């Protein structure tokens, strides 16, 4: 647990922490990360005030594992939450996917609990998706929970009535993203003049399905799409083929978006951007901006191959639910006036477990290595260092994703990334510096490198006792007539 003397160390100038986590936002879904279709002037302004990470990763290609990783400071396989909670488990194909924990375990000292014990006021607003009521945010160290429940998406849509048990209904037809922002702004305004700092865990449901934007914004982007010559939906059906073995999907095909062109998705991104602008304006208006560290990131890659395929992550391969870069590489912006160099970039690979020790560092608290054992504090990078003393990042996703991905795990060492696919034990090796699209598999050409990385990957998952999928008895792959 957190050291008892932290209350004594609390000072009025200890920084506030605003942690903004967006659901399913892709690496290229922001103007400051290269989007040519979506408009994000407020988030772009936030990026200009801080540092943009080019090689930031979610700890998993789906939501709940990444969220558990952020809260616990551990890799998903180490905390046991390796799949999105509420999935149709077990999924069966050539393999039966691995068992997983369907909640954030109570024995984990969450980052909220650690900060709370040090004197922080802790607020959760928005999506939780880390278990049923016994595991809600208020059971994991949050003083306030607005909108957090077991749901992984707004089951009744983005326009009220939502039916979210932890969010009181007001005006019918109210947009969920706007309402969550309104609640957060009220918390920020009520904090003005208080000595105790706050930790606001701002977890938007957007841009997760259902893809529903405000109609005036949808129409705006319909016109923009036409003006840009993107008059088609820009979605194409592909046979999954050898590179994408997916024997659990009977149709063996995916619908992949080729360019960013969905007006409804663009409208959702615009509403998100406006909300981030409102949060920033509230901090500025109340005089708290100068003493607030802001983190902005996503929980997995953009949805590009299923459920309407609303976005495109190109030049990254695939998206949510896949082990390729489009499934796990995320935007990450950190702004902290006077501490982080404005309009700067960091190319060091970082991942979700790193947030726990980083936030402790931001708060000026000593580390909790027994809890955040898998992460490294990003403070040296925020202070201008170029690299961390770390050899590898790891991913373990022993599940079938409804987006087309199959059970696998991966490792990144420097510029090299190795993926192991559990269905057939095949390996793929890529040099991300030279091949960001992951088009040239070098596993045969660089056998020594592939062997070295695979051995390290196996040793890691054995060390943390990661669960593996098992063969399906009597499995017969589907064959097209």
Secondary structure by P-SEA (a helix, b strand, c coil): ccccccccccccccbbbbbbbbccccccccccccccccccaaaaaaaaabbbbccccccccccaaaaaaaacccccccccccccccccccccccccbbbbbcccccccccaaaaaaaaccbbbbcccccccccccccccccccccccccccccccccccccccccccccccccccaaaaaaaaaaaaaaaaccccbbbbbbcccccccccccccaaaaaaaaaaaaaaccccccbbbbccccccccccccccbbbbbcccccaaaaaaaaaaaaaaaaaaaaaaaacccccbbbbbbcccccccccccccccccccccccccccccccbbbbbbbbcccccccccccccccccaaaaaaaaaacccccccccccccccccccccccccccccccccccbbbccccccccccccccbbbbbbcccbbbbbbccccccccccccccccaaaaaaaaaaaaaaaaaabbbbbbbcccccccccc
